[in-house]
């Protein structure tokens, strides 16, 4: 089943889609969802329509109080195993995935089902689209990132695959699978650029055998920095030719960031924001904020290194204090600005609550955590934040209520639940309820004797008894 552009659809469908785009701009999301579902039922390979549908689904979910900036709590994580033979029938699997996403567009399991179905139907760009949506929800999921890179390669878009490889290598430069992805994408990009794939053997496109061998060996040993420098040069050339194309600015900024030159990356994002379309680009706005934060964090780390090298240097100490103050104030200002602009983004409210709490603004933090707990993706974390705020104010009974609520929503005694149970135990200690406290510590002790100081607490309790 080939992927099809809107222009190749029946004229009636083309008109419906145009009307849906207008309806999206006007906020008539129900109409958009109805039209896109109707078209995709007969034309599941029309990716532009699927993209339009997802935009409407996300906006509709946000309007109902959902937030999609954080990692989704996939309550249907076992969904792929619930439908028996669906995996043998990609069309049926697609139908199931679409139904789940209509209810919750942040359902990671459903997005992976969509990718599986698209693979079975021979829709490589739709596979990449689904996995890219997973990346928006789980940006640090390395397994998904690698799958996404391979999907972009299968879709014939090696430049996108290179970006994914860069993203992984930025966090772990020694990642062998990411390095392999970069090498494959690099070769594919070169082949695409010179149209060598039209030949049975790309050596015929070169003037001599020596040049072919040189290129082939070079592709095997190319380093991330060399590749990124080449991508940077190409992106700069494209900016010169098409100065109004934001994608070229993004590529330049990404390359500078990969090379470790955060200042230049930020400068290019700001150049992009000066363009007419850049002023209203939300993704570019977010990138500017992230890079500006990264630049200040870099300066802070440099100041920390200077103090470590000369701990008695008063000037270095002062510089470090100033850097830390600037970083804290900047993060807080940016978080406040973002929440003011996107008040229904509960993940953003949770992040703001954390920053306020760290800055000693406990009451203001409580207000943000109370709003954040409405978002299912950050509800448990927000309850913990509320508990810590009440604990800091010595309102231990209120703190216990929050920690108990958070504890009740987690079934597995993982590290997150251990932290919650430990906080609950320390609250009982502060209230003079030693027996209640020890019951909480025993729950951790039975699972992880090495967690914090629970072993000492258990031993002291029974020794005293």
C-alpha positions in Angstrom: 0.0 0.0 0.0 1.7 3.2 -1.1 1.7 6.5 0.8 -0.3 9.1 -1.2 -0.2 12.9 -1.3 -3.4 14.9 -0.9 -3.2 16.0 -4.5 -3.7 12.4 -5.7 -6.9 11.9 -3.8 -10.4 12.2 -5.1 -11.3 15.9 -5.6 -14.1 15.5 -3.1 -11.7 14.4 -0.4 -9.3 17.2 -1.4 -12.1 19.7 -0.8 -13.0 18.1 2.6 -9.4 18.3 3.7 -9.1 21.9 2.7 -12.3 22.6 4.7 -10.8 20.7 7.7 -7.7 22.8 7.6 -9.8 26.0 7.7 -11.9 24.5 10.5 -8.7 23.7 12.5 -7.7 27.4 12.3 -11.1 28.3 13.6 -11.0 25.8 16.4 -13.7 23.5 15.1 -11.9 20.4 16.2 -14.8 18.0 16.0 -15.2 18.7 12.3 -11.5 18.2 11.7 -11.6 14.8 13.5 -14.7 13.7 11.7 -13.3 14.5 8.2 -9.8 13.1 8.8 -11.3 9.9 10.2 -13.5 9.6 7.1 -10.6 10.1 4.7 -8.2 7.8 6.5 -10.7 5.0 6.5 -10.3 4.7 2.8 -6.9 6.3 2.4 -4.8 5.2 5.4 -1.6 6.0 3.5 -2.3 9.8 3.2 0.2 11.0 5.8 -0.7 14.8 5.6 -4.3 13.9 6.7 -3.0 11.8 9.5 -0.8 14.7 10.7 -3.8 17.0 10.5 -5.8 14.5 12.6 -3.1 14.3 15.3 -2.9 18.1 15.6 -6.6 18.2 16.2 -6.5 15.3 18.6 -3.7 16.9 20.7 -5.5 20.3 20.8 -8.8 18.6 21.8 -7.1 16.7 24.6 -5.4 19.8 25.9 -8.7 21.6 25.9 -10.1 18.8 28.1 -7.3 19.1 30.6 -4.7 16.7 29.2 -1.0 17.6 29.0 1.5 16.0 26.5 4.8 17.5 27.4 5.8 14.9 29.8 6.1 11.1 29.6 2.7 9.5 29.2 1.4 7.0 31.7 0.5 4.4 29.3 -2.3 2.6 31.0 -2.8 0.5 27.9 0.8 -0.5 27.7 -0.3 -4.1 27.2 -2.7 -3.2 24.3 -0.7 -4.9 21.6 -1.3 -8.2 23.3 -5.0 -7.8 23.8 -6.1 -8.3 20.2 -5.0 -11.8 19.4 -4.4 -12.0 15.7 -4.4 -8.3 15.1 -0.6 -8.2 14.5 -1.1 -10.7 11.7 -3.6 -8.3 10.1 -2.0 -4.8 9.9 -5.3 -3.3 8.7 -7.0 -4.5 11.8 -4.1 -3.4 14.0 -4.3 0.0 12.4 -8.0 0.2 13.2 -7.3 -0.6 16.8 -4.4 1.9 17.1 -6.6 4.7 15.6 -9.4 3.9 18.1 -7.0 4.1 21.0 -5.4 7.3 19.8 -8.8 8.9 19.3 -9.4 8.5 23.0 -5.8 9.3 24.2 -3.3 10.7 21.6 -0.5 10.4 24.2 -0.9 6.6 24.5 2.6 5.4 23.7 1.5 1.8 23.2 -1.1 2.9 20.6 1.5 4.9 18.8 3.8 1.9 18.6 0.9 -0.2 17.3 0.4 2.5 14.6 4.0 2.1 13.7 3.7 -1.7 13.6 0.6 -1.5 11.4 2.2 1.0 9.1 5.2 -1.4 8.7 2.9 -4.2 7.7 1.1 -2.0 5.3 4.3 -0.7 3.7 3.9 2.9 4.8 7.5 3.8 5.9 6.8 7.6 6.4 3.9 6.8 8.6 6.1 4.5 10.7 8.5 7.4 11.2 5.6 9.7 12.0 4.3 7.4 14.7 7.7 6.9 16.3 8.4 10.6 16.1 5.2 11.1 18.1 6.5 8.7 20.7 9.7 10.8 20.9 7.7 13.9 21.7 6.3 12.0 24.7 9.4 10.0 25.7 12.3 12.1 24.4 15.0 10.0 26.2 13.7 6.6 25.1 16.9 5.4 23.3 15.2 2.3 21.9 12.6 4.4 20.3 15.1 6.9 19.0 17.1 4.1 17.3 13.9 2.7 15.7 13.0 6.2 14.6 16.4 6.6 12.9 16.0 3.3 11.1 12.5 4.3 10.1 13.7 7.5 8.5 16.3 5.5 6.6 13.6 3.2 5.3 11.5 6.2 4.3 14.4 7.5 2.2 15.2 10.5 4.5 18.8 10.0 5.7 19.1 13.6 6.9 16.4 13.0 9.4 18.1 9.8 10.5 21.3 11.8 11.0 19.5 14.2 13.3 18.3 11.3 15.4 21.8 9.8 15.6 23.2 13.2 16.6 20.5 13.4 19.3 21.6 10.1 20.8 25.3 10.7 20.5 24.9 14.1 22.1 24.0 12.3 25.4 26.3 9.3 24.8 29.1 9.8 22.2 30.2 6.2 22.5 26.9 4.6 21.7 27.9 2.0 19.1 24.4 1.5 17.6 23.9 5.3 17.2 27.4 5.5 15.6 26.3 2.7 13.2 23.1 4.6 12.4 25.1 7.7 11.7 27.4 5.9 9.3 24.5 4.3 7.4 22.7 7.6 7.2 25.8 9.4 6.1 26.3 6.9 3.2 22.7 7.1 2.3 22.7 10.9 2.3 25.8 10.9 0.0 24.2 8.4 -2.3 21.0 10.5 -2.4 22.9 13.7 -3.0 24.8 12.3 -6.0 22.0 10.1 -7.2 24.3 7.1 -7.1 21.4 4.8 -6.3 20.5 5.0 -10.0 23.5 2.8 -10.7 23.9 -0.9 -9.9 27.4 0.0 -8.6 28.1 3.5 -7.4 31.8 3.2 -8.3 30.7 3.9 -11.9 29.8 7.4 -10.9 33.4 8.2 -9.9 36.3 9.0 -12.2 38.6 6.3 -10.9 38.8 3.2 -8.7 41.1 4.9 -6.1 38.5 7.6 -5.4 35.8 5.0 -4.9 37.9 3.0 -2.4 38.8 6.3 -0.6 35.2 7.2 -0.2 34.1 3.8 0.9 36.8 3.6 3.6 36.1 7.1 4.7 32.5 6.3 5.3 33.5 3.5 7.6 35.7 5.7 9.8 33.8 9.0 9.7 33.5 10.6 13.1 30.5 12.4 14.5 32.3 15.8 14.5 33.4 15.4 10.9 30.0 14.5 9.8 28.4 17.3 11.8 30.8 19.8 10.4 29.9 18.7 6.9 26.2 19.0 7.7 26.8 22.5 9.1 28.5 23.7 5.9 25.7 22.4 3.8 23.1 24.0 6.1 24.9 27.3 5.9 24.9 27.2 2.2 21.2 26.5 2.1 20.5 29.5 4.4 22.4 31.7 1.9 20.2 30.4 -0.9 16.9 30.4 1.0 17.1 32.9 3.9 13.4 32.6 4.7 13.4 28.8 5.2 13.3 28.1 9.0 14.4 24.5 8.5 17.8 25.6 7.3 18.3 27.7 10.4 17.2 24.7 12.6 19.8 22.6 10.9 22.5 25.1 11.4 21.6 25.5 15.1 21.5 21.7 15.5 24.9 21.3 14.0 26.5 24.0 16.2 24.9 22.4 19.2 26.3 19.0 18.3 29.7 20.6 17.9 29.4 22.0 21.4 29.1 25.6 20.3 26.0 26.5 22.2 26.5 30.3 21.8 26.4 30.0 18.0 23.5 27.6 18.1 21.5 30.1 20.2 22.5 33.0 17.8 21.2 31.1 14.8 17.9 30.2 16.6 17.5 33.9 17.4 18.2 34.7 13.7 15.4 32.3 12.8 13.1 34.0 15.3 13.6 37.3 13.5 12.1 35.8 10.4 8.3 36.5 9.8 7.4 32.8 10.3 9.9 32.4 13.2 8.3 34.9 15.4 5.2 32.7 15.9 6.9 29.3 15.7 6.3 27.6 19.1 8.9 24.9 18.6 11.5 27.6 17.7 10.5 29.6 20.8 11.0 26.6 23.0 14.4 25.8 21.4 15.5 29.4 22.0 14.6 29.0 25.7 16.4 25.6 26.0 19.5 26.9 24.3 19.6 30.1 26.4 19.4 27.9 29.5 22.1 25.6 28.2 24.4 28.5 27.6 24.0 29.7 31.2 24.4 26.2 32.5 27.7 25.9 30.6 29.0 29.1 32.1 28.0 27.8 35.5 29.9 24.5 35.0 32.9 26.5 33.9 32.7 28.6 37.0 32.4 25.4 39.1 35.5 24.0 37.5 37.4 27.2 38.2 36.5 27.1 41.9 37.5 23.4 42.0 40.9 24.3 40.6 41.4 27.2 42.9 39.0 26.8 46.0 40.6 29.8 47.8 40.1 32.2 44.9 37.5 34.8 46.1 36.9 36.1 42.6 36.2 32.6 41.3 33.8 32.0 44.2 32.0 35.3 43.5 31.7 34.4 39.8 30.3 31.0 40.6 27.7 32.5 42.9 26.7 35.0 40.3 26.4 32.3 37.6 24.2 30.1 39.8 22.0 33.1 40.7 21.6 34.0 37.0 20.8 30.4 36.1 18.1 30.1 38.8 16.5 33.4 37.9 16.5 32.7 34.2 15.0 29.2 34.6 12.3 30.6 36.9 11.5 33.5 34.5 11.3 31.3 31.5 9.1 28.8 33.3 6.7 31.5 34.5 6.5 33.0 31.0 5.7 29.6 29.5 3.0 28.8 32.0 1.4 32.2 31.4 1.3 31.5 27.7 0.2 27.8 28.0 -1.8 27.6 31.3 -3.2 24.2 30.5 0.2 22.6 30.1 0.3 20.7 33.4 3.8 19.4 32.9 5.0 23.0 32.6 3.2 23.9 35.8 4.9 21.0 37.6 8.3 22.2 36.4 7.5 25.7 37.6 6.4 24.3 41.0 9.7 22.6 41.4 11.7 25.7 40.6 9.6 27.8 43.0 10.1 25.2 45.7 13.9 25.2 45.1 13.8 29.0 45.4 12.0 28.9 48.7 8.7 30.2 47.3 6.7 27.4 48.9 3.2 28.9 48.8 3.6 29.8 45.1 4.9 26.2 44.5 1.9 24.7 46.2 -0.4 26.7 43.8 1.4 25.3 40.8 1.5 21.7 42.1 -2.3 21.9 42.9 -2.9 22.8 39.2 -0.4 20.3 37.9 -2.0 17.3 39.6 -4.9 17.7 37.1 -2.6 16.4 34.4 -2.4 12.6 34.4 1.2 12.5 33.1 2.5 14.4 36.1 -0.2 13.7 38.7 1.8 11.5 41.0 4.9 13.8 40.8 2.7 16.8 41.6 1.3 15.0 44.6 4.8 14.4 45.8 5.7 18.0 45.2 2.7 19.1 47.3 3.7 16.7 50.1 7.2 18.1 50.2 5.9 21.7 50.3 3.5 20.9 53.2 6.4 19.0 54.9 8.6 22.1 54.5 5.9 24.2 56.2 5.7 21.6 58.9 2.1 20.8 58.0 2.8 17.1 58.4 -0.8 15.9 58.4 -1.4 17.5 55.0 1.9 16.2 53.7 1.0 12.6 54.9 -2.3 12.9 52.9 -0.5 13.8 49.7 2.2 11.1 50.1 -0.4 8.5 50.8 -2.4 9.5 47.7 0.8 9.3 45.6 1.7 6.0 47.1 -1.7 4.5 46.4 -1.4 5.3 42.6 1.8 3.3 42.2 1.6 -0.5 42.3 5.3 -1.5 41.9 7.9 -0.7 44.6 10.3 1.0 42.2 12.7 3.8 43.0 9.9 6.4 42.6 7.6 4.6 45.1 10.5 4.1 47.5 11.1 7.9 47.6 7.4 8.5 48.3 7.3 5.9 51.1 10.5 7.2 52.6 9.0 10.8 52.6 5.9 9.4 54.3 8.0 7.6 56.9 9.9 10.8 57.7 6.7 12.7 58.1 5.4 10.2 60.6 8.8 10.5 62.5 8.4 14.3 62.7 4.9 13.7 64.1 6.2 11.4 66.8 4.5 8.4 65.3 7.4 6.0 65.4 5.4 2.8 64.8 3.7 4.2 61.7 7.1 5.4 60.5 8.8 2.1 60.9 6.0 0.3 59.0 6.8 2.5 56.0 10.5 2.0 56.3 10.0 -1.8 56.6 8.1 -1.8 53.3 11.3 -0.4 51.7 13.7 -2.5 53.7 11.9 -5.7 52.5 12.6 -4.7 48.9 15.8 -2.8 49.1 18.0 -2.9 52.2 20.5 -0.4 50.7 18.0 2.4 50.1 19.1 5.5 51.8 19.4 4.9 55.6 16.4 2.6 56.0 18.7 -0.2 57.3 20.0 2.1 60.1 16.4 3.1 61.0 15.2 -0.5 61.1 18.2 -1.6 63.2 17.9 1.4 65.6 14.2 0.7 66.1 14.6 -2.9 67.0 17.7 -2.3 69.1 15.8 0.3 71.1 12.9 -2.1 71.5 
